[in-house]
């Protein structure tokens, strides 16, 4: 499995421009949101979801959106979605909770995981993601992210993902 420094080296070798900032480890969106970064871009929530039929989805949405998993399941033609375990996350993508991002798909050579990006992010020009490790954040333009994802065989599908309604 590739690790952070190898990923950053791969991005450089492929001439994928990015900016990187190192920081203290963050384990969730609340900690990530509290980080003071010099990088500009959309902070994203990244979730590894699974269904009973064996489908795996890396879902990327806005930092503050709470997804309605039933609605997302319908959008993805799945019966029911649940969160993949930390062990499954590590076994499939080589990352720990808090470090997941589309960049982790570099470790999915078997193409088990389908990348789904929320349409709410479609107007963002720059994304902030952890490069396989939540002690760093990189800024990638949407175009450069898509080029990299194409090169590793993980082109995203964009969908309108339902939000959970407050009780």
NURO-167517 format. One record per residue: x, y, z of N, C-alpha, C in turn. Coordinates in steps of 0.2 Angstrom, whole numbers, padded with zeros to 4 digits, always signed. Layout:
<nodes>
XYZXYZXYZ
...
</nodes>
This chain:
<nodes>
+0004-0006+0000+0000+0000+0000+0004+0006+0000
+0002+0011-0004+0006+0017-0004+0004+0021+0002
+0009+0025+0004+0009+0030+0010+0010+0037+0008
+0009+0042+0012+0008+0049+0011+0014+0051+0006
+0020+0050+0008+0026+0053+0005+0027+0050-0002
+0025+0043-0003+0025+0040-0010+0019+0043-0014
+0014+0045-0011+0008+0048-0015+0010+0055-0017
+0013+0059-0013+0016+0066-0015+0021+0065-0020
+0025+0060-0020+0030+0059-0025+0027+0057-0032
+0022+0053-0031+0018+0051-0038+0015+0057-0041
+0012+0061-0037+0008+0067-0039+0014+0072-0043
+0020+0072-0040+0025+0076-0043+0027+0073-0049
+0028+0067-0049+0031+0063-0055+0026+0064-0061
+0019+0064-0059+0014+0065-0065+0012+0072-0066
+0016+0077-0064+0015+0084-0065+0008+0086-0063
+0006+0083-0058-0001+0086-0055+0001+0091-0050
-0001+0097-0051+0001+0103-0046-0003+0102-0040
+0000+0103-0034-0004+0103-0028+0000+0108-0023
-0003+0110-0018+0000+0113-0012-0001+0109-0006
+0004+0108-0002+0004+0104+0004+0005+0108+0010
+0001+0106+0015+0003+0109+0022+0002+0104+0027
+0007+0104+0031+0008+0099+0037+0005+0102+0043
+0002+0098+0047-0002+0100+0053-0003+0095+0058
-0005+0096+0064-0007+0091+0069-0012+0086+0066
-0012+0080+0069-0017+0075+0067-0024+0077+0068
-0028+0076+0063-0035+0077+0065-0039+0070+0063
-0044+0069+0067-0047+0063+0067-0055+0063+0064
-0057+0069+0064-0064+0070+0061-0065+0077+0059
-0071+0078+0056-0073+0084+0053-0073+0090+0058
-0075+0089+0064-0074+0095+0069-0067+0097+0070
-0063+0092+0071-0056+0094+0072-0053+0097+0065
-0055+0094+0060-0052+0097+0053-0055+0104+0052
-0061+0105+0054-0064+0112+0053-0061+0117+0058
-0058+0115+0063-0054+0119+0068-0047+0121+0066
-0045+0117+0061-0038+0119+0058-0037+0125+0055
-0032+0129+0057-0031+0135+0053-0026+0134+0048
-0028+0133+0041-0024+0132+0036-0023+0138+0032
-0017+0138+0028-0016+0144+0024-0018+0142+0017
-0020+0136+0016-0023+0133+0009-0030+0135+0009
-0032+0137+0003-0039+0139+0001-0042+0133-0003
-0048+0132-0001-0052+0127-0005-0057+0124-0001
-0061+0119-0004-0067+0116-0001-0065+0110+0004
-0066+0111+0010-0065+0105+0014-0071+0100+0013
-0069+0094+0013-0074+0089+0011-0075+0083+0016
-0081+0081+0016-0082+0075+0021-0081+0069+0016
-0078+0064+0018-0076+0058+0014-0079+0052+0018
-0083+0048+0015-0086+0042+0019-0085+0036+0015
-0083+0030+0018-0083+0024+0014-0089+0020+0016
-0094+0019+0011-0100+0016+0013-0100+0009+0009
-0104+0004+0012-0105-0002+0009-0112-0004+0009
-0114-0009+0004-0120-0012+0004-0120-0020+0005
-0125-0023+0006-0125-0030+0007-0123-0034+0001
-0124-0031-0005-0122-0035-0011-0115-0034-0012
-0111-0031-0008-0104-0030-0009-0101-0024-0012
-0106-0020-0014-0104-0013-0017-0101-0009-0012
-0095-0005-0014-0092-0001-0010-0091+0006-0013
-0093+0011-0009-0093+0018-0012-0089+0023-0007
-0085+0026-0010-0081+0032-0007-0085+0038-0009
-0089+0041-0004-0094+0046-0005-0090+0053-0003
-0090+0058-0007-0087+0064-0005-0093+0069-0005
-0093+0073+0000-0099+0078+0001-0096+0084+0004
-0100+0089+0005-0098+0095+0009-0096+0094+0016
-0092+0098+0019-0090+0097+0026-0096+0097+0031
-0101+0100+0030-0106+0101+0035-0113+0097+0033
-0113+0094+0027-0119+0090+0025-0119+0083+0029
-0125+0082+0032-0127+0076+0035-0131+0072+0030
-0128+0067+0027-0131+0063+0021-0137+0058+0024
-0142+0058+0020-0148+0053+0021-0146+0047+0018
-0143+0042+0021-0141+0036+0018-0146+0032+0014
-0152+0032+0016-0158+0029+0013-0158+0032+0006
-0158+0039+0006-0159+0043-0001-0153+0041-0005
-0147+0041-0002-0141+0040-0006-0141+0033-0009
-0143+0028-0005-0144+0021-0007-0148+0021-0014
-0154+0025-0013-0158+0025-0019-0155+0028-0025
-0151+0033-0024-0148+0037-0030-0143+0032-0033
-0139+0028-0029-0134+0023-0031-0137+0016-0033
-0144+0015-0033-0147+0009-0035-0145+0003-0030
-0144+0005-0024-0143+0000-0018-0149+0000-0014
-0149-0006-0010-0155-0007-0006-0154-0003+0001
-0148-0004+0004-0146-0001+0010-0139+0000+0011
-0137+0006+0013-0130+0007+0014-0128+0008+0022
-0122+0006+0023-0120+0007+0030-0112+0009+0030
-0110+0011+0035-0103+0013+0035-0098+0007+0036
-0093+0007+0032-0088+0002+0032-0084+0003+0039
-0081-0003+0041-0078-0003+0047-0071+0000+0046
-0067+0002+0052-0061+0005+0051-0056+0000+0049
-0057-0007+0050-0053-0012+0048-0054-0013+0040
-0060-0013+0038-0061-0013+0031-0058-0007+0027
-0059-0001+0030-0056+0005+0027-0048+0004+0026
-0045+0001+0031-0038+0000+0031-0036-0005+0026
-0039-0011+0026-0038-0017+0022-0039-0015+0014
-0044-0011+0013-0045-0009+0006-0041-0003+0003
-0040+0002+0007-0037+0008+0005-0031+0010+0009
-0029+0007+0014-0023+0008+0017-0023+0014+0021
-0029+0017+0023-0029+0023+0028-0033+0021+0034
-0032+0026+0039-0036+0025+0045-0041+0030+0045
-0046+0029+0050-0052+0034+0050-0049+0041+0051
-0052+0046+0048-0049+0053+0048-0045+0055+0042
-0042+0050+0039-0037+0051+0033-0040+0049+0026
-0046+0047+0026-0049+0045+0019-0050+0051+0015
-0049+0050+0009-0050+0055+0003-0050+0051-0003
-0052+0054-0009-0052+0051-0015-0045+0049-0017
-0040+0052-0014-0033+0050-0016-0031+0043-0013
-0035+0041-0008-0034+0034-0006-0035+0029-0011
-0039+0031-0016-0041+0026-0022-0034+0024-0025
-0029+0027-0024-0022+0025-0027-0021+0018-0025
-0023+0016-0019-0022+0009-0016-0027+0004-0018
-0032+0006-0022-0037+0002-0024-0036-0001-0031
-0031-0004-0032-0029-0007-0039-0034-0012-0042
-0038-0015-0037-0043-0020-0040-0049-0016-0041
-0050-0010-0040-0056-0006-0042-0062-0009-0039
-0062-0010-0032-0067-0012-0028-0072-0006-0026
-0069+0000-0026-0073+0005-0023-0075+0010-0029
-0081+0012-0029-0084+0017-0033-0084+0024-0030
-0081+0029-0034-0081+0036-0031-0087+0040-0033
-0090+0042-0028-0096+0046-0029-0095+0053-0026
-0096+0058-0030-0095+0065-0027-0102+0069-0028
-0103+0072-0022-0110+0076-0022-0110+0082-0026
-0115+0083-0030-0116+0088-0034-0116+0095-0031
-0117+0095-0024-0116+0101-0020-0108+0104-0021
-0104+0100-0023-0097+0102-0024-0095+0104-0031
-0100+0104-0036-0098+0105-0043-0096+0111-0045
-0097+0116-0040-0094+0123-0042-0088+0125-0039
-0085+0120-0035-0079+0121-0031-0073+0121-0036
-0068+0125-0036-0063+0125-0040-0057+0121-0037
-0056+0122-0031-0051+0118-0027-0053+0114-0021
-0051+0108-0021-0052+0104-0015-0047+0103-0010
-0048+0102-0004-0043+0101+0001-0044+0093+0003
-0039+0089+0003-0039+0082+0005-0033+0080+0009
-0034+0075+0013-0028+0072+0016-0025+0067+0012
-0018+0068+0011-0015+0063+0006-0013+0057+0010
-0018+0053+0012-0017+0046+0015-0015+0046+0022
-0015+0052+0025-0013+0054+0032-0016+0060+0034
-0019+0060+0040-0022+0066+0042-0018+0071+0046
-0011+0070+0045-0006+0075+0047-0004+0080+0042
-0008+0080+0036-0006+0084+0031-0013+0085+0027
-0013+0091+0023-0018+0093+0019-0015+0095+0012
-0018+0093+0007-0016+0096+0000-0022+0099-0003
-0020+0104-0007-0025+0108-0011-0024+0106-0018
-0029+0103-0022-0029+0101-0029-0035+0105-0032
-0033+0107-0038-0039+0110-0042-0043+0104-0044
-0050+0106-0046-0054+0100-0048-0052+0097-0054
-0049+0101-0059-0046+0098-0065-0041+0093-0064
-0036+0095-0059-0030+0091-0058-0032+0085-0054
-0037+0086-0050-0040+0080-0046-0043+0075-0051
-0047+0077-0056-0050+0073-0061-0045+0069-0065
-0039+0073-0067-0034+0070-0071-0031+0064-0067
-0029+0066-0061-0026+0061-0057-0030+0054-0056
-0037+0056-0055-0042+0050-0054-0042+0046-0060
-0042+0049-0066-0043+0046-0072-0036+0041-0073
-0031+0044-0071-0024+0040-0072-0024+0034-0068
-0027+0034-0062-0028+0028-0058-0034+0024-0059
-0038+0026-0064-0044+0022-0066-0050+0022-0061
-0050+0028-0058-0056+0029-0053-0060+0036-0055
-0062+0037-0061-0066+0042-0063-0072+0043-0058
-0073+0049-0056-0079+0050-0051-0086+0050-0055
-0091+0048-0052-0098+0049-0054-0101+0055-0049
-0104+0060-0052-0107+0065-0049-0114+0064-0048
-0117+0065-0042-0124+0064-0041-0127+0069-0035
-0133+0070-0036-0136+0074-0031-0138+0070-0025
-0135+0071-0019-0135+0066-0013-0140+0070-0008
-0145+0066-0006-0150+0068-0001-0147+0070+0006
-0149+0075+0009-0147+0077+0015-0152+0075+0020
-0150+0073+0026-0154+0071+0032-0158+0077+0034
-0164+0076+0035-0168+0082+0038-0168+0082+0045
-0167+0088+0048-0167+0088+0056-0174+0086+0059
-0173+0083+0064-0179+0080+0068-0183+0085+0071
</nodes>
